[in-house]
Amino acid sequence: MDFNVRKLASDAGIFFSRAVQFTEEKFGHAERTELDAHFENLLSRADCTKNWTEKIYRQTEVLLQPNPGARIEEFLYEKIDRKVPPRATNGEILGQYMLEAGKEFGADTPYGSTLIKVSDCQRKLGGAEREFLQTSSISFLTPLRNFLEGDWRTISRERRLLENRRLDLDACKARLKKAKAAESKAAAVPDFQETRPRNYVLSASASALWNEELQKAEHELRVAQTEFDRQAKVTRLLVEGIGSTHVNHLRCLREFVEGQVMYYNQCHQYMQELQRELGRTCTDSSAVDSHSSSDPADPSTVLNPPSPLETDALQIEDVQPPASGTRKAKVLFDYKAGDSSELSLRADEVITVYTVPGMDSDWLIGERGNQKGKVPVTYLELLS
């Protein structure tokens, strides 16, 4: 182990002198070289960019991966330069559970078949979520992390170096000021009436000594000023690049929003398809129930004949709206008629709806101009 005592003592001395200098500046007992106002604004803007970028990065991580344990695991894999093992999304896990449950209950049962259909939708949602997480991580999180771990570290290092150069410059200024004061005092005219001429010789020697010290202090000040100006120029160029960083982050932010739009559109499309499929399943179940209830061998069929709604489309067209009780309804989603007895719907249109005696509570009669047919209640928003 190379242990340099002299270097350690030198570093300790520099640290102590820096601490004394900082303390004197805080109390106003020492001069401090100030940067120009534009440079200070650039540094303030850089600090603001760093702080908010860090907050946005951390919260985006939480949004994309709410599980802190999973985030720590991904961080550790990244540090050891290993690929993160694939992890199923919550939607995919839920879809797998529903699929297994549906098979267990029986695909020919209403509950089992519905579980299987919903599980397929959940797997699609999970796949869309996985794609969105990967896209967002590449297009948004990675540029933010690169700035924090790359550009900002370089800026911080150069700013620390600039601060050291400023302290060196201020120390040289203080040393020059002290040398000037001592040289002026030593160059004062001696008293030639002094009975001891030795004092005159000592005064001349001290004046020459302080004059040499003054020249040395002036040289050190010029060197310190040159190094400070050079470092200030380098640091200024770096912090002026924050504007380019904003432009890059703006482009990444737009890509992140586009990824969100695509993801939520896919989710909306999958849910609409599932809702239509479940609506057709309800229609088929109602048709089966209606057919079984109209069995000629069942005496209740003779006593309670089927209502016009439960027969074919021609009888539905013959259904007349009641004298009162019709309402307006807004269509929430597109709906494609499963058979001729139903009415196809377009999202956001307004239709007239009403019910008839003996009708399934999940359905209403809808009218649009001369068209008439059954419509599912879940696709409507009744208006007052």
KALIN-V327713 format. One record per residue. N is the residue number from 0. RES is the residue in one small letter. PSI is psi in whole degrees, 0 to 359 (NA if undefined). Layout:
# KALIN-V327713
n=N res=RES psi=PSI
n=N res=RES psi=PSI
This chain:
# KALIN-V327713
n=0 res=m psi=126
n=1 res=d psi=102
n=2 res=f psi=105
n=3 res=n psi=105
n=4 res=v psi=322
n=5 res=r psi=316
n=6 res=k psi=321
n=7 res=l psi=318
n=8 res=a psi=322
n=9 res=s psi=316
n=10 res=d psi=321
n=11 res=a psi=320
n=12 res=g psi=319
n=13 res=i psi=318
n=14 res=f psi=318
n=15 res=f psi=317
n=16 res=s psi=323
n=17 res=r psi=317
n=18 res=a psi=317
n=19 res=v psi=319
n=20 res=q psi=316
n=21 res=f psi=317
n=22 res=t psi=316
n=23 res=e psi=324
n=24 res=e psi=321
n=25 res=k psi=322
n=26 res=f psi=2
n=27 res=g psi=19
n=28 res=h psi=358
n=29 res=a psi=148
n=30 res=e psi=151
n=31 res=r psi=128
n=32 res=t psi=121
n=33 res=e psi=145
n=34 res=l psi=161
n=35 res=d psi=161
n=36 res=a psi=322
n=37 res=h psi=320
n=38 res=f psi=319
n=39 res=e psi=321
n=40 res=n psi=322
n=41 res=l psi=318
n=42 res=l psi=320
n=43 res=s psi=320
n=44 res=r psi=322
n=45 res=a psi=317
n=46 res=d psi=317
n=47 res=c psi=318
n=48 res=t psi=316
n=49 res=k psi=313
n=50 res=n psi=313
n=51 res=w psi=326
n=52 res=t psi=319
n=53 res=e psi=316
n=54 res=k psi=315
n=55 res=i psi=319
n=56 res=y psi=313
n=57 res=r psi=317
n=58 res=q psi=328
n=59 res=t psi=323
n=60 res=e psi=317
n=61 res=v psi=322
n=62 res=l psi=315
n=63 res=l psi=329
n=64 res=q psi=89
n=65 res=p psi=339
n=66 res=n psi=113
n=67 res=p psi=327
n=68 res=g psi=319
n=69 res=a psi=323
n=70 res=r psi=319
n=71 res=i psi=320
n=72 res=e psi=315
n=73 res=e psi=323
n=74 res=f psi=316
n=75 res=l psi=318
n=76 res=y psi=323
n=77 res=e psi=322
n=78 res=k psi=326
n=79 res=i psi=10
n=80 res=d psi=49
n=81 res=r psi=150
n=82 res=k psi=134
n=83 res=v psi=129
n=84 res=p psi=147
n=85 res=p psi=139
n=86 res=r psi=129
n=87 res=a psi=143
n=88 res=t psi=166
n=89 res=n psi=322
n=90 res=g psi=320
n=91 res=e psi=321
n=92 res=i psi=315
n=93 res=l psi=318
n=94 res=g psi=321
n=95 res=q psi=318
n=96 res=y psi=316
n=97 res=m psi=321
n=98 res=l psi=314
n=99 res=e psi=321
n=100 res=a psi=319
n=101 res=g psi=320
n=102 res=k psi=324
n=103 res=e psi=317
n=104 res=f psi=338
n=105 res=g psi=122
n=106 res=a psi=344
n=107 res=d psi=357
n=108 res=t psi=152
n=109 res=p psi=315
n=110 res=y psi=315
n=111 res=g psi=315
n=112 res=s psi=323
n=113 res=t psi=320
n=114 res=l psi=319
n=115 res=i psi=318
n=116 res=k psi=316
n=117 res=v psi=325
n=118 res=s psi=323
n=119 res=d psi=319
n=120 res=c psi=319
n=121 res=q psi=322
n=122 res=r psi=322
n=123 res=k psi=318
n=124 res=l psi=318
n=125 res=g psi=321
n=126 res=g psi=320
n=127 res=a psi=321
n=128 res=e psi=318
n=129 res=r psi=315
n=130 res=e psi=321
n=131 res=f psi=319
n=132 res=l psi=317
n=133 res=q psi=316
n=134 res=t psi=315
n=135 res=s psi=323
n=136 res=s psi=321
n=137 res=i psi=315
n=138 res=s psi=340
n=139 res=f psi=307
n=140 res=l psi=317
n=141 res=t psi=315
n=142 res=p psi=322
n=143 res=l psi=316
n=144 res=r psi=322
n=145 res=n psi=323
n=146 res=f psi=314
n=147 res=l psi=321
n=148 res=e psi=348
n=149 res=g psi=282
n=150 res=d psi=317
n=151 res=w psi=326
n=152 res=r psi=321
n=153 res=t psi=316
n=154 res=i psi=317
n=155 res=s psi=319
n=156 res=r psi=316
n=157 res=e psi=327
n=158 res=r psi=321
n=159 res=r psi=321
n=160 res=l psi=322
n=161 res=l psi=320
n=162 res=e psi=321
n=163 res=n psi=320
n=164 res=r psi=323
n=165 res=r psi=318
n=166 res=l psi=320
n=167 res=d psi=318
n=168 res=l psi=315
n=169 res=d psi=325
n=170 res=a psi=320
n=171 res=c psi=322
n=172 res=k psi=317
n=173 res=a psi=322
n=174 res=r psi=319
n=175 res=l psi=319
n=176 res=k psi=319
n=177 res=k psi=320
n=178 res=a psi=321
n=179 res=k psi=317
n=180 res=a psi=318
n=181 res=a psi=322
n=182 res=e psi=321
n=183 res=s psi=319
n=184 res=k psi=321
n=185 res=a psi=333
n=186 res=a psi=3
n=187 res=a psi=147
n=188 res=v psi=122
n=189 res=p psi=165
n=190 res=d psi=104
n=191 res=f psi=346
n=192 res=q psi=0
n=193 res=e psi=131
n=194 res=t psi=343
n=195 res=r psi=96
n=196 res=p psi=349
n=197 res=r psi=328
n=198 res=n psi=325
n=199 res=y psi=319
n=200 res=v psi=317
n=201 res=l psi=321
n=202 res=s psi=318
n=203 res=a psi=321
n=204 res=s psi=318
n=205 res=a psi=322
n=206 res=s psi=317
n=207 res=a psi=322
n=208 res=l psi=315
n=209 res=w psi=332
n=210 res=n psi=320
n=211 res=e psi=320
n=212 res=e psi=325
n=213 res=l psi=317
n=214 res=q psi=320
n=215 res=k psi=318
n=216 res=a psi=322
n=217 res=e psi=321
n=218 res=h psi=315
n=219 res=e psi=324
n=220 res=l psi=319
n=221 res=r psi=318
n=222 res=v psi=315
n=223 res=a psi=322
n=224 res=q psi=321
n=225 res=t psi=314
n=226 res=e psi=323
n=227 res=f psi=315
n=228 res=d psi=320
n=229 res=r psi=316
n=230 res=q psi=324
n=231 res=a psi=323
n=232 res=k psi=317
n=233 res=v psi=314
n=234 res=t psi=322
n=235 res=r psi=317
n=236 res=l psi=321
n=237 res=l psi=314
n=238 res=v psi=336
n=239 res=e psi=338
n=240 res=g psi=355
n=241 res=i psi=329
n=242 res=g psi=318
n=243 res=s psi=325
n=244 res=t psi=319
n=245 res=h psi=319
n=246 res=v psi=317
n=247 res=n psi=317
n=248 res=h psi=328
n=249 res=l psi=316
n=250 res=r psi=318
n=251 res=c psi=323
n=252 res=l psi=320
n=253 res=r psi=320
n=254 res=e psi=324
n=255 res=f psi=317
n=256 res=v psi=319
n=257 res=e psi=322
n=258 res=g psi=320
n=259 res=q psi=316
n=260 res=v psi=315
n=261 res=m psi=319
n=262 res=y psi=312
n=263 res=y psi=329
n=264 res=n psi=318
n=265 res=q psi=316
n=266 res=c psi=317
n=267 res=h psi=319
n=268 res=q psi=316
n=269 res=y psi=320
n=270 res=m psi=324
n=271 res=q psi=317
n=272 res=e psi=318
n=273 res=l psi=319
n=274 res=q psi=320
n=275 res=r psi=320
n=276 res=e psi=319
n=277 res=l psi=326
n=278 res=g psi=320
n=279 res=r psi=325
n=280 res=t psi=318
n=281 res=c psi=322
n=282 res=t psi=316
n=283 res=d psi=320
n=284 res=s psi=319
n=285 res=s psi=323
n=286 res=a psi=320
n=287 res=v psi=315
n=288 res=d psi=320
n=289 res=s psi=321
n=290 res=h psi=319
n=291 res=s psi=326
n=292 res=s psi=343
n=293 res=s psi=16
n=294 res=d psi=126
n=295 res=p psi=333
n=296 res=a psi=345
n=297 res=d psi=120
n=298 res=p psi=336
n=299 res=s psi=337
n=300 res=t psi=323
n=301 res=v psi=319
n=302 res=l psi=324
n=303 res=n psi=85
n=304 res=p psi=152
n=305 res=p psi=146
n=306 res=s psi=161
n=307 res=p psi=330
n=308 res=l psi=330
n=309 res=e psi=11
n=310 res=t psi=214
n=311 res=d psi=180
n=312 res=a psi=329
n=313 res=l psi=320
n=314 res=q psi=330
n=315 res=i psi=321
n=316 res=e psi=334
n=317 res=d psi=349
n=318 res=v psi=130
n=319 res=q psi=141
n=320 res=p psi=147
n=321 res=p psi=160
n=322 res=a psi=328
n=323 res=s psi=158
n=324 res=g psi=0
n=325 res=t psi=146
n=326 res=r psi=161
n=327 res=k psi=147
n=328 res=a psi=142
n=329 res=k psi=133
n=330 res=v psi=127
n=331 res=l psi=321
n=332 res=f psi=159
n=333 res=d psi=143
n=334 res=y psi=129
n=335 res=k psi=127
n=336 res=a psi=135
n=337 res=g psi=334
n=338 res=d psi=185
n=339 res=s psi=346
n=340 res=s psi=351
n=341 res=e psi=164
n=342 res=l psi=123
n=343 res=s psi=145
n=344 res=l psi=152
n=345 res=r psi=137
n=346 res=a psi=140
n=347 res=d psi=356
n=348 res=e psi=159
n=349 res=v psi=128
n=350 res=i psi=169
n=351 res=t psi=133
n=352 res=v psi=154
n=353 res=y psi=168
n=354 res=t psi=163
n=355 res=v psi=158
n=356 res=p psi=140
n=357 res=g psi=10
n=358 res=m psi=146
n=359 res=d psi=136
n=360 res=s psi=344
n=361 res=d psi=357
n=362 res=w psi=154
n=363 res=l psi=164
n=364 res=i psi=125
n=365 res=g psi=143
n=366 res=e psi=135
n=367 res=r psi=100
n=368 res=g psi=239
n=369 res=n psi=358
n=370 res=q psi=145
n=371 res=k psi=146
n=372 res=g psi=173
n=373 res=k psi=143
n=374 res=v psi=143
n=375 res=p psi=138
n=376 res=v psi=326
n=377 res=t psi=344
n=378 res=y psi=5
n=379 res=l psi=153
n=380 res=e psi=107
n=381 res=l psi=133
n=382 res=l psi=146
n=383 res=s psi=NA
